[in-house]
């Protein structure tokens, strides 16, 4: 099965970009990426730009409406996503738990199973 | 097989027995074929319905469970329309039909069915499912309660329970929650969740947290049945013994805990001769097994506390210092407000109500229990025993407002009346 990992955290929870602490943190992402690639589960992923640059698209009463901002008004925002392919949700949870964001307690990952269009 | 035709009532009785004993295991086995919980349940339900007709005609089979599973399997294979689904099902079936296992009437595959049943329990108690849904799924799928029974148990609408169950089953399928035994490293963690679900079921039955109790299925009994089954499936687990001991000790007090008017009788006023001493002696055996390890778990320790009450001939004869020590052990495992509250009560006897009030003041700073009637009721009780009547009265009145259980409210109101009479 394919799963999308959506990385979320409160702004400022992670080390500041470019700081010494950030360098360690980034190296841990590198290690996770390497492990996942080695296990053959890594299907891609991106870091996304901050919420001020987000646009949410919705259809309201048959009309496409654009909303400037993230999907919901909560403190946490999306930081990026990963696409992994593993056997089942337990495997996905295992990999998500090893993600530095989760491991370090800075934020969470929303796991969304991808739609399997082949099942009709 | 019996030769005489049986009455519908007799068949119904046998079916009810078979239902209680075989529902969960049958769904578990069918799940191996269907890979879908709803389909598995539908097949087993169909099999039970056809049993009503066939058993009346042919008599009760020697092994009702095997009969049900066989009928359910055939139901699924007949219903599998596409040849591909059918082929897949037959492949999954093949392990059931090896040459060495010709006779469906004996439990030839007991070990495999046990694993399937255990996998089903873990599936229903999967942490990716909301806890309320875990409880309902376990009752429906493992214990075989109907959605209507579950609705009655939780004072919910039938339709709401059906919707929840359906949503949970869709989540299992859609999110790819695996139908298999957890990995060895995960077993302990996942078992804790199973224990928690069983304990929640028990408490829902034991406390009936809202309203009156008439017409509700006996959830306490269902929980005990699940705990016993879990112990059969995973023998020699200390904490499983602990959980069962705790449920049994608590359940043993049932005959003595409410008046005929459904008013709650507190532990200190219960007629201990009315406790079920047969149940207590079984509970002690499980407690012994639960404590036979280096670090007894939370259920073992709670059972040990219940055992102290069972041992004492009267409330005031209870070994309160032992109970305080057991709560200290529990608090090392988990810092829970309820444990701290109960420790306060034990301390009020082993030391003094004033010492306990001091500890309680610390606890009241904790916001999580802010509006909980237990906190006010405990404070009220300590104040009453410290002869601070006016303060006790207002604490009792607050507790009455906060309680949402009729039996508890009636008890607290009684205390208010007693104090008013004294004042």
Interface residues (C-beta under 8 A of the other chain):
Chain A: X1 X3 X87 X88 X89 X90 X92 X93 X111 X113
Chain B: X128 X174 X175 X176 X177 X178 X182 X183 X186
